[in-house]
């Protein structure tokens, strides 16, 4: 008898407790380009928040900004085809420019090998690629992969060239079938031209058809001409495009069409920077474009993995051609008028990753917070102010910034029949231990169909996700997502689209008795996360089977 011997059979465990609230990170970047300069970042916080962590991160020029962004790509959590390519393609460009940190440099060979293996395994029979390896191939995704494979080939001569040739054949077939827009045509032809020259008549038709297109499309056309060997003609076009951009920079960087790929601010400025560097534009123009590109960052990266990859490649080309000479600076930070600290910004500090000031969270307040950064001396400094916090509102009202999101839970009875499992579901918020529960998240995009949609739903405490649930889906309860990833506290779903509305269904098991609050579900465009929405929170209960 252990108890009689004074020995306990109990187990002592540390259980981490999470704050009930919607975790959010907000940030804003300011560029300090003069010897003595100042800038102000403004961050709006909700009426009730907790566990706030505030920082101001500095980068000593565009090269240091490039280096900071690499860890974002190397550690990106999701794994579609684009993200797999975005993980290592720009790292190779940064390595060539000499701006890759040692810890990532050591991992790079295995990252590239694994990435190429995954990409090869997802190449379709027609030579193209989908978003998550699904049956339908996508010309734009296939063009992006093609450019990445061309970059990888420079560093890995043993790369399976059949992947490239099959993808190239697919892209030419897509062009023959016709593209939906001149932008898509220009995008495909630019990516193709990165690998080899294109038939001249095709390029001339592209030039004639895009004279009235947007800045991004025309920059891709100019880059295609440059890759064709028409340097003088391309240089004149790029000179005029840079002038057009400089006349009204805010019209590009503050574009209103938040989900329009052909006017994507980051990719537009990145492509212009690459064009300016490749045609030996003035140092002043290249530095201005690089500064605008870095100022579009959200913390250490841009708004998504694809934008970050385009930006890193452009910055790598710039710093390789224009070697930066960073001079030491000193920065002072105030938050809402109160001093928050100071720090030197030097090349050595940047190399060691020490260019960050942590701000006492007590300096923050509900409403608008003003974080001012002053720089004394030295070269260009980019300062990103960020706040990570939990919105601890007692209840969350739906938010519609492009998506409406609603969620419902149902108790499910599963009956085995000769034709398979038949489900009957009744909406409820009260369950018994062992109940099978179906969660349904309904999302609708306001302004028409969207591509590459991501839906996140918090897994309610007391419940676990049924991972092997294929038998529960049917024509009545359809599986409408392309891919999903399950974490300890949330489930993430991806829809390739185009889709205007969808119902995401997944299944839970009620495990532990109690009353639980479930945080709202949310949806956004994966590449344009400002187009988003979230629902309201729910309260669920689980009782024992004996309880009435």
N, C-alpha and C positions, 0 to 999 in steps of 0.2 A: 504494500500500500504506500504509494509515493507520499500521500498527504501525511500519513503517520510518521514518515521518516523526515518530515520537514522539507520535502522537495516539491516544488511546484511544477506542474505539467503545462503551465500557461506559456504563451509566446508573447513577447513584447515587441511591438512594431511601431515605427514612426509612419503616421498616415499624413501625407501632405494635404492641407486644406487650401482650396482655391476660393478667391473672392467671387461672390455672385455679382456679376456685372459683365458688361460688354467690353472686352479689351480692345483698345484702340491706340494707334500711334499716329500722331500728326506731326508734320515737319514742314519747314520752309527754309529755302537756301537763298543767301544773299552773296553777291560778288563784290569784293573789296579790291579794286584794281589799281587805285592810286597809291602813292607812297603813304599818305595819311588819309584814311578813308573811314567811313562809317556806313552802316546799314541796319535796318530794323526788320525783324521777322515778327509776324503777328500770328498768334495761335489762339483759337477760340475753344474754351473748355466748357463742359456742360454744368448744369446747376449743382449736381452732386457727383463727385468723383473721389476715388481713393487710390492708394498705392501708386501715386504718380512718380515717375522718374523723368527728370528733365536734364538734357545735355545740350552742349553746343560743340559740334565736331568741326575741325578745321582741316583743310587740305591746302598744301603749299603749291598752288598752280594746278594746271590740268593734268600733268603727269601723276601727281600724288592722288588726284581725284580718280584717275584711271586705276591706280593700284588699289585704292580702297574698294572699288566696285567689283574686283575680281573674286573676293570671298563670297559675295552675293551669288555670283554665277556658279562658283564651285560647289556651294552648299544648297542650291535651290531645291525645295522640298518635293515638287511634283515632277512627273516624268513623261510628258507627251513627247512626240517626235521633235517638235520645235524646241522644247526645253532641253532635250537631250543634245541637240545640235548646239544650242546657245550656251550649253555648259562648257564645251571645250573649244569651239571655233574661235571666239574672241580671245581665249587664253593663249592660243597659239600666236595670234597677232601681237598680244602683249609681250609674250616671250621674245619674239623677234625684235621688239622695241626695247627690250631690256628692263621692263617694268613689272616683272612677275615676282611676287614674294617667294622666298625659298620654300616655305611650307607647302605652297601650291605647286611650285616647280617640281618638287619631289613626287607629288601625286599625279602630275599631268600625264605621264605615259600610261598609267593604268586607267585614268579617266578617259583618255582618248581611245584606248583599246576597247574598253567596255562600251563607250558611246558608239563606236563604229560597229561593234557586234550587235547592239540593239537596233541601230539604224538598218543594218543589213537584214536583220530578221523581220523587219517591218516593211521592207520594200515589196510592193504588190507585183502581181504578174505582169501588169502593163508597164512596169518600171517606175511608177510614181509612188507617192507617199500620202497617207492620210494623216489625221491629227494624232490619233491614238492607235494606229495600226489597223483601223477598221477597214471594211471591204472597199468603200468608196474612196478614191484618191482625189487629191486636191491640188490643182496647178500651182497655187501660190505657195502652199507648204512644200511642194516638190521643188519649186524654184529656190526657196530658202535653203533647203537641204543641199541642192546642187551647188550653191555658192559655198556652203560650208565644206562640202567634199573637195571642191577645188582648192580651198585654202589648206585643208588637211593634206592634200596630195603633195604640196610643196615641202612639207616636213616629214611625210611618211611615204617614201617612194614605193613601198611594198603594198600600199593601199589597193584593195581590190578595184581595179579600174572598170570592171564590168558594171559596178554600181553606178559609176558616173555616166558611162555610155548609155545604160538603160534609162537612167533619169533624163539624160539629154534627149533621147529619142521620144520619151513621153512628153517633154516640154514642147518639142517641135510639133508633135501630134496635137497638143492642146492649142497651140497657135493656129494650126491649120483648121481646127474646129471652130475657132473664133472665141475671143475673150469677151467678158461682160462689159468691160470698160477699157478706155485707152490707158488708164493707170495700170491695170492688170497686165496689159500687153507690154507696156514699158518695163514693168517690174520683171516679167519673165525674160524679156530680151536683155535687160541689164545683167541679170544673174547668168544667163547663157554666155554673154560676152566676157564675163569674168573668167570663163574657162577656155573659150576659143572664139575666133571671129565668126560673125554671122553673115549670111548672104546679104550683099550690099543692097539689093532691091527691097528686102524686108526692112532694113534700117531706114532707107529713104522714105518708105511708106510711113514708118513710125514717126519720123521727123515732121512730115507734112500733116499727119493726123493729130499732132499734139501741140500745135502752136498756141492754142487757146486754153490749154490745160493748166492745172495748178503748178505751183513752184516745185513741189516734190516730183511730180511726173516729168516736168521738163528737165529737172536735174538728172533724173535717171536716164533720160534720152541723151543728155550731154555726156554723161559718163559712158554710155554705150558707144557713142561716137569716138570718145577718147580710147576706149578699148579696141576699136576698129582701126586705130592708127591715125585717125584724122585729128591730130593734135591742135593744129592752128584753128580749125573750125570749132572744135570743142572748147578751146581756150576762150574764144570770143564769146561763145554762148555762156560759159561759166562766169566770165567777167561780168556780163550783163545780168545774170541771175544773182550774183552776189550783190551787185549794185541795187537791184530791185529789192532784195532782202534788207539791205542796210537802210533803205529809205523808210521802211515801215516794219521794223523787227517785231513789234508787239502783235501785228496782225497774224504772224506765224506762231509765235510762242504763246499767244493767248487765244488760239483758235476756238471758235464757238462750237463747231461740229465735233463734239467730244468723241464720237465713235466712228469717224470717217478716216479710214486708213490712208487715203490719198492726201489728207492734210494733217497727218500725224506730226505734231510739232517736233518731237525728238528725232524721228527718222528724217524729217525734212532738213533740220539743221545738221544732223550727222552726215547726210549725203552731200549737202553743200560744203561741209568742212572737208570731206574726202575729195570732192571735186576741186576745191581751192588748193589743197595740198598737192594733189597730183598734177596740177597745171602751174605750179610755182607762183601762185598768187602772192600778194604782198604779205609780209609778216603780220602787219597790222590787221588785215582782213582775217587771216587764219587765227590770230589770237582772239579777235572779237567773236568769231564763230565758236571757238572752243569755250570761251567764257559763257556765252549764251547757252551752249549745250550743257555745261556743268551746272549752270543755274537752274536747269530744268529737273535736276535730280530730286528724288525723295529719299532723304538720308544718304546712304552710300550707293544707291542704285537709282535707276529710272523707274517708270511706273510698271514695267513688266520685264520679263526675261528677254523678249525679242528687242524691245527698245534698248535695253542695257547692252545687248550684244552689238547692235548697230553703233551705239555711242562708243563703246570700248574700241571697236575696230577703227572708227574714225579718229579717236584720240590717239590710238597707237600709231597710226600713220602720221599724225601731226607731231607727236613728241619724237618720233624717229627722225623726222626731217628737220624740225626746229628744236634743237636741244635746249631744254629750259635751264636757266641760271637763276636758281631761287636764292634770294637774299633773306636774312633773318628778319622776322617781324615780331612785334609784341601786340597781343590783342587783349582788350578789356571788355568784359561782358556785364551788362546791367539788365535786370529783369524787373519790369514795372517800376523803373526808377531807382531800384536798389542795387548796389554793387553785388555781383555774383562771382567775381573772380577774374584772374588774368592768367595768361600763359604765353610762353614763347612759341613761335611757329618757325621751325627750322627744318632743314633737309634731314638732319639726324633724327629729330623728334618724329617727323613724318615717316621715316623708314622704320622706326620702332613702333609705330602705331600709337604714339602717346599724345596725339593732338586732339584732346577732348577735355572739356571742362564739365564736371557734373554740378548741377545747380540744385541748391536746397529746395525741395518741393514746397516748403512753406512759403516761398516767394510767389507761388502760383495762386491764381484766384479763378473763380467761376467767371465766365465771360471772356472778353478779349484780353490777352496777355501780350505785352510788347517786350521783345527781347532785342536789345540793341547791342551791336558789336562795333567796337572801335579798333582800328588798326593803326599802329605807328611804325612807319618805315617798312623797308623790305619790298618783296615782290608781290604778285597777286596772291590773294588768299580768298578761298571760298569757305563760308561759314554756314553750316546747317544746324538750325535749332530744332530739336525734336522733343516731344513729350509722349511717353507711354503711360497709359492710365486705364483704370476701369471706370466705365460709366455705371454708377451704382443707383440709378433711378429706381424707385420702388416698382414702377411698371414702365414698359417700353411701348410707346405708340409706334404704329407703322411709319416707316420713312419711305417716301417715293421720290427717288432722284433718277428715274428712268425705268424702274421696275416696281411692280406691286407684288408682294409676297404674302401668301396665306398658308397656314399649316393646320392640319387636323390629325388626330390620333383615333384609331379604331381598334376595338377588340376583334380578333379574327378567330373563327372556327375553321379548321382545316379538315376536310373529309376526303378520305382516299376512295376513289372510284376506279372503274375499269379504264376510264379515259385519263386518269391522272388525279392530281389533287385539286379539289374544288373548294374555293374559299367563300365564306360568307362573312361580311364585315359590318360592324355597327359602330358608329362614331361614339366615342366615350372619352372620359378623362379619369375614370376610376377603374382600377384593374386588380386582379388577384395575382399572387405569386405564381409564376409559371405560365401566365397568359401570353399568347402570341399577339403582338401589337403591330399594326401597320401605321407608319408615319407617312403622310402625304403632304408634300410641299408644292404648292401651286404658284408658278411664277408667270408673269405677263410683262412683256416689254412694251412700253408706251408707244414709241415712234417706229413701229414696224419691226420686222424680223431682224435678229442679230446673230452674229457668228461667235463661236467660242465663249460660251456662257458657263460661269462657275457658280454653283449653289453650295452654300455651307449650312449645315444644321447641327446645332449643339445636341449631343447625346444626353438625354436627361439622366440625372443621378438615379440610381436604383434600377436602371435598365441596362441591358447589353445588346449589342448589334448581332443579329443572326447573319453570319457571313456566308453560309451556304444556303442561299435562299432562291436559287434558280427555279426550283419546282413550284414556287409560289406565284410566279408571274404568268400572266395569261392575256388573252385579247381584252378581257374585262379589266384586269389590273396589269397594265403594260409596263415594261421597263423602258423608260424614255430617255435614259442617259447613255452616253457613249462609254464612260469609264467612271470609276469611283475609287476613293481612297478612304480607309477607315483609320481613325486615330483614337486615342484614349478618351478624348472629350468631344470629338466632332466627327461628322461624316462629310466628305467633300465629293461633289458630283460634277461631271463635266458634260456639256452638250455641245457638239460640233456645230450644229445649225446648218443653214439659217433657220431660226425658230422664233416665233412671236410669243408662243406660250408653251408651257410644258407642265406636267405633273410628275414630280420625282417621288417614287415610292421605295421604301425600304422597310425592313422588318426588325423588330425589337423583341426581347424577352423580358418580362417583368420579373425581377430577381429579389429585391430587398424591400420589405415593408417600410412604408413611410410616406410623407407628403413632400413633393419635390417641385421646385420651380425650374422650368425649362426656358433657357434664353432664346431669343427670337432667331428664326432662320433668316438667311440673307442671300442675295443674288447679285451678280455683277457681270459685266463683260470682262473677260479675263485680260484682254489687252487694253481696255479702257475702263479701269475700276471706278472712275467717277460716275459712270452710268451704272447705278446700283439701286438697291432697295432692301428693306428688311421688314419683317412682320412684327407681331406683338409677342409677348411672353405668355407662357401657359403654366398652369399649376396642375400637376398630376398626382394621383395617390395610388399606392400599392398596399393591399391588405393581405393577411394570411388567408388561406383557403377556409379556415375555421370561422373567420370573422364574417358577420353578415353585413 
